[in-house]
Amino acid sequence: MKTIRIALDRLLEQKAMTRYELAKRTGIQYHIVDNYYKNKVVRYDSYILLRICTVLDCGIEELIEISDEGEK
């Protein structure tokens, strides 16, 4: 089964940034960033996705992936 996955773990590693630092730079509460990081979000907020992409200087296609369930 295909699923949508937020590749925040990979992007943060590439940018050498922590979830805490991302939360501070985006102005988004840490627990919300953590939920996106752990892919526990069911409904995605376009404002949050935009803030993350802006701070990480990436495109939405780099942040959101479609993957097979169980794939990391």
Chimera marker file (.cmm) of the C-alpha trace (Angstrom):
<marker_set name="trace">
<marker id="1" x="0.000" y="0.000" z="0.000" r="1" g="1" b="0" radius="0.5"/>
<marker id="2" x="1.265" y="3.459" z="-0.867" r="1" g="1" b="0" radius="0.5"/>
<marker id="3" x="1.498" y="6.128" z="1.822" r="1" g="1" b="0" radius="0.5"/>
<marker id="4" x="2.517" y="9.766" z="2.049" r="1" g="1" b="0" radius="0.5"/>
<marker id="5" x="5.653" y="10.309" z="4.081" r="1" g="1" b="0" radius="0.5"/>
<marker id="6" x="7.256" y="13.534" z="5.286" r="1" g="1" b="0" radius="0.5"/>
<marker id="7" x="11.019" y="13.221" z="4.710" r="1" g="1" b="0" radius="0.5"/>
<marker id="8" x="11.876" y="15.644" z="7.488" r="1" g="1" b="0" radius="0.5"/>
<marker id="9" x="14.386" y="13.266" z="9.061" r="1" g="1" b="0" radius="0.5"/>
<marker id="10" x="16.444" y="13.135" z="5.860" r="1" g="1" b="0" radius="0.5"/>
<marker id="11" x="16.234" y="16.877" z="5.205" r="1" g="1" b="0" radius="0.5"/>
<marker id="12" x="17.208" y="17.829" z="8.751" r="1" g="1" b="0" radius="0.5"/>
<marker id="13" x="20.186" y="15.494" z="8.564" r="1" g="1" b="0" radius="0.5"/>
<marker id="14" x="21.280" y="17.047" z="5.250" r="1" g="1" b="0" radius="0.5"/>
<marker id="15" x="20.997" y="20.555" z="6.722" r="1" g="1" b="0" radius="0.5"/>
<marker id="16" x="22.621" y="19.515" z="10.037" r="1" g="1" b="0" radius="0.5"/>
<marker id="17" x="19.639" y="20.938" z="11.909" r="1" g="1" b="0" radius="0.5"/>
<marker id="18" x="17.712" y="19.636" z="14.915" r="1" g="1" b="0" radius="0.5"/>
<marker id="19" x="13.954" y="19.520" z="15.332" r="1" g="1" b="0" radius="0.5"/>
<marker id="20" x="14.292" y="22.087" z="18.104" r="1" g="1" b="0" radius="0.5"/>
<marker id="21" x="16.200" y="24.473" z="15.834" r="1" g="1" b="0" radius="0.5"/>
<marker id="22" x="13.621" y="23.997" z="13.068" r="1" g="1" b="0" radius="0.5"/>
<marker id="23" x="10.829" y="24.773" z="15.527" r="1" g="1" b="0" radius="0.5"/>
<marker id="24" x="12.585" y="27.975" z="16.631" r="1" g="1" b="0" radius="0.5"/>
<marker id="25" x="13.309" y="29.133" z="13.065" r="1" g="1" b="0" radius="0.5"/>
<marker id="26" x="9.803" y="28.402" z="11.778" r="1" g="1" b="0" radius="0.5"/>
<marker id="27" x="7.941" y="29.644" z="14.842" r="1" g="1" b="0" radius="0.5"/>
<marker id="28" x="6.082" y="26.318" z="14.964" r="1" g="1" b="0" radius="0.5"/>
<marker id="29" x="5.695" y="24.594" z="18.316" r="1" g="1" b="0" radius="0.5"/>
<marker id="30" x="8.185" y="21.768" z="18.883" r="1" g="1" b="0" radius="0.5"/>
<marker id="31" x="5.532" y="19.070" z="19.374" r="1" g="1" b="0" radius="0.5"/>
<marker id="32" x="4.034" y="19.895" z="15.967" r="1" g="1" b="0" radius="0.5"/>
<marker id="33" x="7.445" y="19.682" z="14.265" r="1" g="1" b="0" radius="0.5"/>
<marker id="34" x="8.024" y="16.409" z="16.125" r="1" g="1" b="0" radius="0.5"/>
<marker id="35" x="4.732" y="14.977" z="14.829" r="1" g="1" b="0" radius="0.5"/>
<marker id="36" x="5.730" y="15.826" z="11.253" r="1" g="1" b="0" radius="0.5"/>
<marker id="37" x="9.191" y="14.347" z="11.871" r="1" g="1" b="0" radius="0.5"/>
<marker id="38" x="7.680" y="11.106" z="13.196" r="1" g="1" b="0" radius="0.5"/>
<marker id="39" x="5.034" y="11.031" z="10.423" r="1" g="1" b="0" radius="0.5"/>
<marker id="40" x="2.171" y="11.059" z="12.910" r="1" g="1" b="0" radius="0.5"/>
<marker id="41" x="0.255" y="13.743" z="11.005" r="1" g="1" b="0" radius="0.5"/>
<marker id="42" x="-2.921" y="12.741" z="9.161" r="1" g="1" b="0" radius="0.5"/>
<marker id="43" x="-3.964" y="16.162" z="7.833" r="1" g="1" b="0" radius="0.5"/>
<marker id="44" x="-1.178" y="18.360" z="6.563" r="1" g="1" b="0" radius="0.5"/>
<marker id="45" x="-1.278" y="22.103" z="7.186" r="1" g="1" b="0" radius="0.5"/>
<marker id="46" x="-0.141" y="24.062" z="4.117" r="1" g="1" b="0" radius="0.5"/>
<marker id="47" x="1.151" y="26.920" z="6.314" r="1" g="1" b="0" radius="0.5"/>
<marker id="48" x="3.387" y="24.528" z="8.266" r="1" g="1" b="0" radius="0.5"/>
<marker id="49" x="4.646" y="22.834" z="5.109" r="1" g="1" b="0" radius="0.5"/>
<marker id="50" x="5.455" y="26.234" z="3.590" r="1" g="1" b="0" radius="0.5"/>
<marker id="51" x="7.327" y="27.394" z="6.728" r="1" g="1" b="0" radius="0.5"/>
<marker id="52" x="9.353" y="24.148" z="6.806" r="1" g="1" b="0" radius="0.5"/>
<marker id="53" x="10.232" y="24.392" z="3.098" r="1" g="1" b="0" radius="0.5"/>
<marker id="54" x="11.179" y="28.060" z="3.473" r="1" g="1" b="0" radius="0.5"/>
<marker id="55" x="13.508" y="27.481" z="6.422" r="1" g="1" b="0" radius="0.5"/>
<marker id="56" x="15.052" y="24.332" z="4.910" r="1" g="1" b="0" radius="0.5"/>
<marker id="57" x="15.315" y="26.011" z="1.488" r="1" g="1" b="0" radius="0.5"/>
<marker id="58" x="13.743" y="23.038" z="-0.262" r="1" g="1" b="0" radius="0.5"/>
<marker id="59" x="10.815" y="22.333" z="-2.544" r="1" g="1" b="0" radius="0.5"/>
<marker id="60" x="7.648" y="20.591" z="-1.435" r="1" g="1" b="0" radius="0.5"/>
<marker id="61" x="8.611" y="17.629" z="-3.637" r="1" g="1" b="0" radius="0.5"/>
<marker id="62" x="11.711" y="17.140" z="-1.467" r="1" g="1" b="0" radius="0.5"/>
<marker id="63" x="9.670" y="17.210" z="1.733" r="1" g="1" b="0" radius="0.5"/>
<marker id="64" x="6.745" y="14.985" z="0.757" r="1" g="1" b="0" radius="0.5"/>
<marker id="65" x="7.289" y="11.497" z="-0.642" r="1" g="1" b="0" radius="0.5"/>
<marker id="66" x="4.966" y="8.728" z="-1.713" r="1" g="1" b="0" radius="0.5"/>
<marker id="67" x="6.362" y="5.439" z="-0.504" r="1" g="1" b="0" radius="0.5"/>
<marker id="68" x="5.402" y="1.833" z="0.041" r="1" g="1" b="0" radius="0.5"/>
<marker id="69" x="4.163" y="1.157" z="3.578" r="1" g="1" b="0" radius="0.5"/>
<marker id="70" x="6.979" y="-0.018" z="5.802" r="1" g="1" b="0" radius="0.5"/>
<marker id="71" x="9.643" y="1.656" z="3.648" r="1" g="1" b="0" radius="0.5"/>
<marker id="72" x="11.878" y="4.246" z="5.300" r="1" g="1" b="0" radius="0.5"/>
<link id1="1" id2="2" r="1" g="1" b="0" radius="0.2"/>
<link id1="2" id2="3" r="1" g="1" b="0" radius="0.2"/>
<link id1="3" id2="4" r="1" g="1" b="0" radius="0.2"/>
<link id1="4" id2="5" r="1" g="1" b="0" radius="0.2"/>
<link id1="5" id2="6" r="1" g="1" b="0" radius="0.2"/>
<link id1="6" id2="7" r="1" g="1" b="0" radius="0.2"/>
<link id1="7" id2="8" r="1" g="1" b="0" radius="0.2"/>
<link id1="8" id2="9" r="1" g="1" b="0" radius="0.2"/>
<link id1="9" id2="10" r="1" g="1" b="0" radius="0.2"/>
<link id1="10" id2="11" r="1" g="1" b="0" radius="0.2"/>
<link id1="11" id2="12" r="1" g="1" b="0" radius="0.2"/>
<link id1="12" id2="13" r="1" g="1" b="0" radius="0.2"/>
<link id1="13" id2="14" r="1" g="1" b="0" radius="0.2"/>
<link id1="14" id2="15" r="1" g="1" b="0" radius="0.2"/>
<link id1="15" id2="16" r="1" g="1" b="0" radius="0.2"/>
<link id1="16" id2="17" r="1" g="1" b="0" radius="0.2"/>
<link id1="17" id2="18" r="1" g="1" b="0" radius="0.2"/>
<link id1="18" id2="19" r="1" g="1" b="0" radius="0.2"/>
<link id1="19" id2="20" r="1" g="1" b="0" radius="0.2"/>
<link id1="20" id2="21" r="1" g="1" b="0" radius="0.2"/>
<link id1="21" id2="22" r="1" g="1" b="0" radius="0.2"/>
<link id1="22" id2="23" r="1" g="1" b="0" radius="0.2"/>
<link id1="23" id2="24" r="1" g="1" b="0" radius="0.2"/>
<link id1="24" id2="25" r="1" g="1" b="0" radius="0.2"/>
<link id1="25" id2="26" r="1" g="1" b="0" radius="0.2"/>
<link id1="26" id2="27" r="1" g="1" b="0" radius="0.2"/>
<link id1="27" id2="28" r="1" g="1" b="0" radius="0.2"/>
<link id1="28" id2="29" r="1" g="1" b="0" radius="0.2"/>
<link id1="29" id2="30" r="1" g="1" b="0" radius="0.2"/>
<link id1="30" id2="31" r="1" g="1" b="0" radius="0.2"/>
<link id1="31" id2="32" r="1" g="1" b="0" radius="0.2"/>
<link id1="32" id2="33" r="1" g="1" b="0" radius="0.2"/>
<link id1="33" id2="34" r="1" g="1" b="0" radius="0.2"/>
<link id1="34" id2="35" r="1" g="1" b="0" radius="0.2"/>
<link id1="35" id2="36" r="1" g="1" b="0" radius="0.2"/>
<link id1="36" id2="37" r="1" g="1" b="0" radius="0.2"/>
<link id1="37" id2="38" r="1" g="1" b="0" radius="0.2"/>
<link id1="38" id2="39" r="1" g="1" b="0" radius="0.2"/>
<link id1="39" id2="40" r="1" g="1" b="0" radius="0.2"/>
<link id1="40" id2="41" r="1" g="1" b="0" radius="0.2"/>
<link id1="41" id2="42" r="1" g="1" b="0" radius="0.2"/>
<link id1="42" id2="43" r="1" g="1" b="0" radius="0.2"/>
<link id1="43" id2="44" r="1" g="1" b="0" radius="0.2"/>
<link id1="44" id2="45" r="1" g="1" b="0" radius="0.2"/>
<link id1="45" id2="46" r="1" g="1" b="0" radius="0.2"/>
<link id1="46" id2="47" r="1" g="1" b="0" radius="0.2"/>
<link id1="47" id2="48" r="1" g="1" b="0" radius="0.2"/>
<link id1="48" id2="49" r="1" g="1" b="0" radius="0.2"/>
<link id1="49" id2="50" r="1" g="1" b="0" radius="0.2"/>
<link id1="50" id2="51" r="1" g="1" b="0" radius="0.2"/>
<link id1="51" id2="52" r="1" g="1" b="0" radius="0.2"/>
<link id1="52" id2="53" r="1" g="1" b="0" radius="0.2"/>
<link id1="53" id2="54" r="1" g="1" b="0" radius="0.2"/>
<link id1="54" id2="55" r="1" g="1" b="0" radius="0.2"/>
<link id1="55" id2="56" r="1" g="1" b="0" radius="0.2"/>
<link id1="56" id2="57" r="1" g="1" b="0" radius="0.2"/>
<link id1="57" id2="58" r="1" g="1" b="0" radius="0.2"/>
<link id1="58" id2="59" r="1" g="1" b="0" radius="0.2"/>
<link id1="59" id2="60" r="1" g="1" b="0" radius="0.2"/>
<link id1="60" id2="61" r="1" g="1" b="0" radius="0.2"/>
<link id1="61" id2="62" r="1" g="1" b="0" radius="0.2"/>
<link id1="62" id2="63" r="1" g="1" b="0" radius="0.2"/>
<link id1="63" id2="64" r="1" g="1" b="0" radius="0.2"/>
<link id1="64" id2="65" r="1" g="1" b="0" radius="0.2"/>
<link id1="65" id2="66" r="1" g="1" b="0" radius="0.2"/>
<link id1="66" id2="67" r="1" g="1" b="0" radius="0.2"/>
<link id1="67" id2="68" r="1" g="1" b="0" radius="0.2"/>
<link id1="68" id2="69" r="1" g="1" b="0" radius="0.2"/>
<link id1="69" id2="70" r="1" g="1" b="0" radius="0.2"/>
<link id1="70" id2="71" r="1" g="1" b="0" radius="0.2"/>
<link id1="71" id2="72" r="1" g="1" b="0" radius="0.2"/>
</marker_set>
